[in-house]
């Protein structure tokens, strides 16, 4: 099984199981540097809420091209404002 196959399988899991998988993978890394913090309960709740909104079709989404363009602008110090 490739990493891409594993990712596809993981994405098909229910939200709570995906979060548990993420937490398990993070825990398997051992001690994390200060720049990487494990998921706290507030982040976990927000992630579950947003996943539910996506599943229900109530989330406001932004097309990838716009996200990428804005990210590149921020990276290069330009604002689209």
Secondary structure, 3 states (H helix, E strand, C coil): CCHHHHHHHHHCCCHHHHHHHHHHHHHHCCCCCCCCCCCCHHHHHHHHHHHHHHHHCCCCCCCHHHHHHHHHHHHCCCCCC
